[in-house]
Amino acid sequence: MNRSDLASTIAQRTGVSVKDATAVLAGLNDVIIEAVGRGDKIQLPGLLTIERVERAARTGRNPQTGAEIEIPAGYAAKVTAGSKLKAAAKG
């Protein structure tokens, strides 16, 4: 399901226009990006949790040359599936 399919499905289930559903999805996208960028944790109970995690500096290898490289510390986004999402995936 792509973004336009998702907007259409939301519009049908909620009785709003596709344009409004698309606007809500765009707003959700912006809010999630801003919140994770600030280090906030987003929880949608039963569905998912999104949080920013710190990654330690580490040593890696260049796959072409095999030479060791230093990978600096940084941040990553961690997405954890909630119980309802896990149950839906099981079928």
C-alpha distances in whole Angstrom, upper triangle without the diagonal:
4,7,8,6,6,10,10,10,12,14,15,16,18,20,19,18,15,17,18,15,14,17,17,14,16,19,17,16,20,21,20,21,24,25,24,26,29,29,28,26,23,22,20,22,20,17,18,20,20,24,26,28,31,31,35,36,37,38,36,36,36,34,36,39,39,41,40,39,38,35,36,35,32,29,25,22,22,19,20,18,20,21,19,16,18,19,15,15,18,17
4,6,5,6,9,10,11,12,14,16,17,18,20,19,17,14,15,17,13,12,15,15,12,13,17,15,14,17,19,18,19,22,23,23,24,27,27,26,25,22,22,20,23,22,18,18,21,20,23,25,27,30,30,34,35,36,37,35,35,35,33,35,38,38,40,39,37,37,34,34,33,30,27,24,21,21,19,21,19,21,23,21,18,20,22,18,18,21,21
4,5,5,6,9,10,11,12,14,15,16,18,16,15,11,12,13,10,8,11,12,8,10,13,12,11,14,16,16,16,20,21,21,22,25,26,24,23,20,21,19,22,21,18,18,20,19,22,24,27,29,30,34,35,36,38,36,37,36,35,36,40,40,41,40,38,37,34,34,33,29,26,23,21,21,19,21,20,21,23,21,19,21,23,20,20,23,23
4,5,5,6,9,10,10,12,14,15,16,14,12,9,10,12,9,7,11,12,10,11,15,14,14,17,19,19,20,22,24,24,26,28,29,28,27,24,24,22,25,24,21,21,23,23,26,27,30,33,34,38,39,40,41,39,40,39,38,39,43,43,44,44,41,41,38,38,36,33,30,27,24,25,22,24,23,24,26,24,21,24,25,22,22,26,25
4,5,5,6,9,10,11,12,14,15,14,13,10,12,14,11,10,14,14,12,14,17,16,16,19,21,20,22,25,25,25,27,30,30,29,27,24,24,21,24,22,19,20,23,23,26,28,31,34,35,38,40,41,42,40,41,40,38,40,44,44,45,44,43,42,39,39,38,34,31,28,25,25,22,23,22,23,24,21,19,22,23,19,19,23,21
4,5,5,6,9,10,11,12,14,13,12,10,12,12,9,9,12,11,9,12,14,13,13,17,18,17,19,22,22,22,25,27,27,25,24,20,20,18,20,19,16,17,20,20,23,25,28,31,32,36,38,39,41,39,40,39,38,40,43,43,45,44,41,41,37,37,36,32,29,26,23,23,20,21,19,20,21,18,16,19,20,17,18,21,20
4,6,5,6,9,10,10,12,10,9,6,8,9,5,5,9,9,7,10,12,12,13,16,17,17,19,21,22,23,25,27,28,26,25,21,21,19,21,21,18,19,21,21,25,27,30,33,34,38,40,41,43,41,42,42,41,43,46,46,47,46,43,43,39,39,37,34,30,27,24,25,22,23,21,22,24,21,19,23,23,20,21,25,24
4,5,5,6,9,10,10,10,8,6,9,10,7,8,12,12,11,14,16,16,17,20,21,21,23,25,26,27,29,31,31,30,28,25,24,21,24,23,20,22,24,25,28,30,33,36,38,41,43,44,46,44,45,44,43,45,48,48,49,49,46,46,42,42,41,37,34,31,28,28,25,26,24,24,25,22,21,24,24,21,22,25,24
4,5,5,6,9,10,10,10,9,12,12,9,11,14,13,12,15,17,16,17,20,21,21,23,26,26,26,29,31,31,29,27,23,23,19,21,20,18,20,23,23,27,30,32,36,37,41,43,44,45,44,45,44,43,45,48,48,49,49,46,46,42,42,40,37,34,30,27,27,23,24,21,21,22,19,18,21,21,18,19,22,20
4,5,5,6,8,8,9,8,11,10,6,9,12,10,10,13,14,13,15,18,18,19,21,23,23,24,27,28,29,26,25,21,20,17,19,18,16,18,21,22,25,28,31,34,36,40,42,43,45,43,45,45,44,46,49,49,50,48,46,45,42,41,39,36,32,29,26,25,22,23,21,20,22,18,17,21,21,18,20,23,22
4,6,5,6,5,5,5,8,8,6,9,11,10,11,14,15,15,17,20,20,21,23,25,26,27,29,31,31,29,27,24,23,20,22,22,20,22,24,25,28,31,34,37,39,43,45,46,48,46,48,47,46,48,52,51,52,51,49,48,44,44,42,39,35,32,29,29,26,26,24,24,25,22,21,25,25,22,24,27,25
4,6,5,7,8,8,12,11,10,12,15,14,14,18,19,19,20,23,24,24,26,28,29,30,32,34,34,32,30,26,25,22,23,23,21,23,26,27,30,33,36,40,41,45,47,48,50,48,50,49,48,50,53,53,54,53,51,50,47,46,45,41,38,35,31,31,28,28,25,25,25,22,21,25,24,21,23,26,24
4,6,8,10,11,14,13,10,14,16,14,15,18,19,18,20,23,23,23,26,28,27,28,31,33,33,30,28,24,23,19,20,19,18,21,24,25,29,32,35,38,40,44,46,47,49,48,49,49,48,50,53,53,54,53,51,50,46,46,44,40,37,34,30,29,26,26,23,22,22,19,19,22,22,19,21,24,22
4,6,9,10,13,11,9,13,14,12,14,17,17,16,19,21,21,22,25,26,26,28,30,31,31,29,27,23,22,19,20,20,19,21,24,25,28,31,34,38,40,44,46,47,50,49,50,50,49,52,55,54,55,54,51,50,46,46,43,40,36,34,30,30,26,26,24,23,24,20,20,24,24,21,24,26,25
4,7,9,12,10,10,13,14,14,15,18,19,19,21,23,23,24,27,28,29,30,33,34,34,32,30,26,25,22,24,24,22,25,27,28,31,34,38,41,43,47,49,50,53,51,53,52,52,54,57,57,58,56,54,53,49,48,46,43,39,36,33,33,30,30,28,27,27,24,24,28,27,24,27,30,28
4,7,8,6,7,10,11,11,13,15,16,16,19,20,21,22,25,26,26,28,30,31,32,30,29,25,25,22,24,24,22,24,26,27,30,33,36,39,41,45,47,49,51,50,51,51,50,52,55,55,56,55,52,51,47,46,44,41,37,35,31,32,29,29,28,27,28,25,25,28,28,26,28,31,29
4,5,5,6,9,10,11,13,14,15,17,18,20,21,23,25,26,27,29,30,32,33,31,30,27,27,24,26,27,24,26,28,28,31,33,37,40,42,45,47,49,51,49,51,50,49,51,54,54,55,54,51,50,47,46,44,41,37,35,32,32,29,31,29,29,30,27,26,30,30,27,29,32,30
4,5,5,6,9,10,10,12,14,15,16,18,20,21,23,24,26,27,29,30,32,30,29,25,26,23,26,26,23,24,26,26,29,31,35,38,39,43,45,46,48,46,47,46,46,47,51,51,52,51,48,47,44,43,42,38,35,32,29,30,27,29,27,27,29,26,25,28,29,25,27,30,29
4,6,5,6,9,10,11,12,14,15,17,18,20,21,23,24,26,27,29,30,29,28,25,26,24,27,27,24,25,27,26,29,31,34,37,39,42,44,45,47,46,47,46,46,47,50,51,51,50,48,47,43,42,41,37,34,32,29,30,28,29,28,29,31,28,27,30,31,28,29,33,32
4,5,5,6,9,10,10,12,14,15,16,18,20,21,22,24,26,27,29,26,26,23,23,21,24,25,22,23,25,24,27,29,33,36,38,41,43,45,47,46,47,47,46,48,51,51,52,50,48,47,43,42,40,36,33,31,28,29,26,28,27,27,29,26,25,29,30,27,28,32,31
4,5,5,6,9,10,10,12,14,15,16,18,20,21,22,24,26,27,25,24,21,21,18,21,22,19,20,22,22,25,27,30,33,35,39,41,42,45,43,45,44,44,46,49,49,49,48,45,44,41,40,38,34,31,29,25,26,23,25,23,23,25,23,22,25,26,23,25,28,27
4,5,5,6,9,10,11,12,14,15,17,19,20,21,23,25,26,24,24,21,21,20,23,23,20,21,22,21,24,26,29,32,34,37,39,40,42,41,42,42,41,43,46,46,47,46,43,42,38,38,36,32,29,27,24,25,23,24,24,24,27,24,22,26,27,24,25,29,28
4,5,5,6,9,10,11,12,14,16,17,18,20,21,23,24,23,23,20,21,20,23,24,21,21,22,21,24,25,29,31,33,37,39,41,43,41,43,42,42,44,47,47,47,46,43,42,38,37,36,32,29,27,24,25,23,25,25,25,28,26,24,28,29,27,28,31,31
4,5,5,6,9,10,10,12,14,15,16,18,20,21,22,20,20,17,18,16,19,20,18,18,19,18,21,23,27,30,32,35,37,39,42,41,42,42,42,44,47,47,47,45,43,41,37,36,34,31,27,25,22,23,21,22,22,22,24,22,21,25,26,24,25,29,28
4,5,5,6,9,10,11,12,14,15,16,18,20,21,19,19,16,17,15,18,19,16,16,17,16,19,21,24,27,29,33,35,36,39,37,39,39,38,40,43,43,44,42,39,38,34,34,32,28,25,22,19,20,18,20,19,20,23,21,19,22,24,22,23,26,26
4,5,5,6,9,10,11,12,14,16,17,19,20,19,19,16,18,17,21,22,19,18,19,17,19,20,24,27,28,32,34,35,38,36,38,37,37,39,42,42,42,41,38,37,33,32,31,27,24,22,19,21,19,21,21,22,25,24,22,25,27,25,25,29,29
4,5,5,6,9,10,11,12,14,15,17,18,17,17,15,16,16,20,21,18,18,18,16,18,20,23,26,28,32,34,36,38,37,39,39,39,41,44,44,44,42,39,37,34,32,30,27,23,22,19,20,19,21,22,22,25,24,22,26,28,26,27,30,30
4,5,5,6,9,10,10,12,14,15,16,14,14,11,13,12,16,18,15,14,14,13,15,17,21,24,26,29,32,34,36,35,37,37,37,40,42,42,42,40,37,36,32,31,28,25,21,19,16,17,16,18,18,18,21,20,19,22,24,22,23,27,27
4,6,5,6,9,10,11,12,14,16,14,14,12,14,14,18,19,16,14,14,12,14,15,19,22,24,27,29,31,33,32,34,34,34,36,39,39,39,37,34,33,29,28,26,22,19,17,14,16,14,17,18,19,22,21,19,22,25,23,23,27,27
4,6,5,6,9,10,11,12,14,14,15,13,16,16,20,22,19,17,16,14,15,15,19,22,24,27,29,31,33,33,35,34,35,37,39,39,39,37,34,32,29,27,25,22,19,17,15,17,16,19,20,22,25,24,23,25,28,26,27,30,31
4,6,5,6,9,10,11,12,11,12,10,13,13,17,19,17,15,14,12,13,14,18,20,23,27,29,31,34,33,36,36,37,39,41,41,40,38,35,33,29,28,25,22,18,17,14,16,15,18,19,20,23,23,21,24,27,26,26,30,31
4,6,5,6,8,10,11,9,9,7,10,12,15,17,15,12,11,8,10,11,15,18,20,24,26,28,31,30,33,33,33,36,38,37,37,35,32,30,27,25,23,19,15,14,11,12,12,14,16,17,20,20,19,21,24,23,23,27,28
4,6,5,6,9,10,10,11,10,14,15,19,20,18,15,13,10,10,10,14,16,18,22,24,26,29,28,30,30,31,33,36,35,35,33,30,28,24,22,20,17,13,12,10,13,13,16,18,20,23,23,21,24,27,26,25,29,30
4,6,5,6,9,9,11,11,14,16,20,22,20,17,15,12,12,11,15,17,19,23,25,27,30,30,32,33,34,36,38,37,37,34,31,29,25,23,21,17,14,14,12,15,15,18,20,22,25,26,24,26,29,28,28,32,33
4,5,5,6,5,7,8,11,14,17,20,18,15,12,10,9,9,13,15,18,22,24,27,30,30,33,33,34,37,39,38,37,35,32,29,25,23,20,17,14,13,11,13,14,16,18,19,23,23,22,24,27,27,27,30,32
4,5,5,5,7,8,11,14,17,19,17,14,11,7,6,6,9,12,15,18,21,23,26,26,29,30,31,33,35,34,33,31,28,26,22,20,17,14,10,9,7,10,11,14,16,18,22,23,21,23,26,26,25,28,30
4,5,7,10,11,15,18,21,23,21,17,15,11,9,7,11,12,15,18,20,22,25,26,28,29,30,33,34,33,32,30,27,24,21,18,16,12,9,10,9,12,14,17,20,22,25,26,24,26,29,29,29,32,34
4,6,9,11,15,18,21,23,22,18,15,12,10,8,11,13,16,19,21,24,27,28,31,31,33,36,37,36,35,32,29,26,23,20,17,14,11,12,12,14,16,18,21,22,26,27,26,27,31,31,30,33,35
4,7,10,13,16,19,21,20,16,13,10,7,5,8,10,13,16,19,22,25,26,29,30,32,35,36,35,34,31,28,25,21,19,16,13,10,10,10,11,13,16,19,20,23,25,24,25,28,29,28,31,33
4,7,10,13,16,18,17,14,11,9,7,7,10,13,16,19,22,25,28,29,32,33,34,37,39,37,37,34,31,28,25,22,19,16,13,13,11,12,13,15,17,18,21,23,22,23,26,27,27,29,32
4,6,10,12,15,14,11,7,6,5,7,10,13,16,19,23,25,28,29,32,33,34,37,39,37,37,34,31,29,25,23,20,17,14,13,10,10,10,11,14,14,17,19,18,20,23,23,23,26,28
4,7,10,12,11,8,6,5,6,10,13,16,19,22,25,28,31,31,34,35,35,38,40,39,39,36,34,31,28,26,23,20,16,14,11,11,10,10,12,12,16,16,16,18,20,21,21,24,26
4,6,9,8,6,4,7,9,12,15,18,21,24,28,29,33,33,35,37,37,40,42,40,41,38,36,34,30,29,25,22,19,17,13,12,10,9,10,9,12,13,13,15,17,18,19,21,23
4,6,5,5,6,9,12,15,18,22,24,27,31,32,35,35,37,38,38,41,44,42,43,40,38,36,32,31,28,25,22,19,16,14,11,10,10,8,11,11,11,13,15,15,17,19,21
4,5,7,8,11,14,18,19,23,25,29,32,33,36,36,39,40,40,43,45,44,44,42,40,38,34,33,30,27,24,21,18,16,13,11,10,7,8,9,10,12,13,14,16,18,19
4,6,9,12,15,19,21,24,26,30,33,34,37,36,38,40,39,43,45,43,44,42,40,38,35,34,31,29,25,22,19,16,13,10,8,4,5,5,7,9,10,11,13,14,16
4,7,10,14,17,19,23,25,28,31,32,35,34,36,37,37,40,42,41,42,40,38,36,33,32,29,27,23,20,16,14,10,9,6,4,7,6,5,8,10,10,11,14,15
4,7,10,14,15,19,21,24,27,29,31,31,33,34,34,37,39,38,38,36,34,33,29,28,26,23,19,16,13,10,7,6,4,5,8,9,7,9,12,13,13,16,17
4,7,10,12,16,18,22,25,26,29,29,32,33,33,36,38,36,37,34,32,30,27,26,23,20,16,14,10,8,6,5,7,7,11,12,11,12,15,16,16,19,21
4,7,10,13,15,19,22,24,27,26,29,30,30,34,36,34,34,32,29,27,24,23,20,17,13,10,7,6,5,7,9,11,14,15,14,15,18,19,18,21,23
4,6,10,13,16,19,21,24,25,28,29,30,33,34,33,33,30,27,25,21,20,17,14,10,8,6,5,7,9,12,13,17,19,17,18,22,22,21,24,27
4,7,10,13,16,18,22,22,25,26,27,30,32,30,30,27,24,22,18,16,13,10,7,6,5,6,9,11,15,17,20,22,20,21,25,25,24,27,29
4,6,10,13,15,19,19,23,24,26,29,30,28,27,25,22,19,16,14,11,9,6,5,6,7,10,12,16,18,21,23,22,22,25,26,25,27,30
4,6,10,12,16,17,21,22,24,27,28,26,25,22,19,16,13,11,7,6,4,6,9,10,14,16,19,22,25,27,25,25,29,30,28,30,33
4,7,9,12,13,17,19,21,24,24,22,21,18,16,13,10,9,5,5,5,7,10,11,15,17,20,23,26,28,26,26,30,30,28,30,34
4,6,10,12,16,18,21,24,24,21,20,16,14,11,9,7,5,7,9,11,14,14,18,20,24,26,29,32,30,29,33,34,31,33,37
4,7,10,13,16,18,21,21,19,17,13,11,7,6,5,4,7,10,13,16,17,21,23,27,29,32,35,32,32,35,36,34,36,39
4,6,10,13,16,18,18,15,14,10,9,6,5,7,7,10,13,14,18,18,22,24,27,30,33,35,33,32,35,36,34,35,39
4,7,10,13,16,15,12,10,7,6,5,6,9,11,13,16,17,20,21,24,26,29,33,35,38,35,34,37,38,35,37,40
4,7,9,12,12,9,8,6,5,6,7,10,12,14,17,17,20,21,24,26,29,32,35,37,34,33,36,37,34,35,38
4,6,9,8,5,5,4,6,8,9,13,16,18,20,20,23,24,26,28,31,34,37,39,36,34,38,38,35,37,40
4,6,6,5,5,6,7,10,11,14,17,19,21,21,24,25,27,30,32,36,38,40,37,36,39,39,36,38,40
4,6,5,8,9,10,13,14,17,20,21,23,22,24,25,27,29,31,35,38,39,36,34,38,38,34,36,38
4,6,8,11,12,15,16,20,23,24,25,25,27,28,30,33,35,39,41,42,39,38,41,41,37,39,41
4,5,9,11,14,16,19,23,24,26,26,29,30,33,35,37,41,43,45,41,40,44,43,40,42,44
4,6,9,13,14,18,21,23,25,25,28,29,31,33,35,39,41,43,40,38,42,42,38,40,43
4,6,10,13,16,19,21,24,25,28,29,32,34,36,40,42,44,41,40,43,44,40,42,45
4,7,10,13,16,18,21,22,25,26,29,31,34,38,40,42,39,38,42,42,39,40,44
4,6,10,13,15,18,19,23,24,27,30,33,36,39,41,38,37,41,41,38,40,43
4,6,10,12,16,17,21,22,26,28,31,35,37,40,37,36,40,40,38,39,43
4,7,9,12,13,17,19,22,25,28,31,34,36,33,33,37,37,34,36,39
4,6,10,12,16,18,22,24,28,31,34,36,34,33,37,37,35,37,40
4,7,10,14,16,19,22,25,28,31,33,31,31,35,35,33,35,39
4,7,11,13,17,19,23,26,29,31,29,29,33,33,31,34,36
4,7,10,13,16,20,22,26,28,25,26,29,30,28,31,33
4,6,10,13,16,19,23,24,22,22,26,26,24,27,30
4,7,10,13,16,20,21,18,19,23,23,21,24,27
4,7,10,13,16,18,16,16,20,20,19,21,24
4,7,10,13,15,12,13,16,17,15,18,21
4,6,10,12,10,10,13,14,13,16,18
4,7,8,6,6,10,11,10,12,15
4,6,5,6,9,10,11,13,15
4,5,5,6,9,10,11,13
4,5,5,6,9,10,11
4,5,5,6,9,10
4,5,5,6,9
4,5,5,7
4,5,5
4,5
4
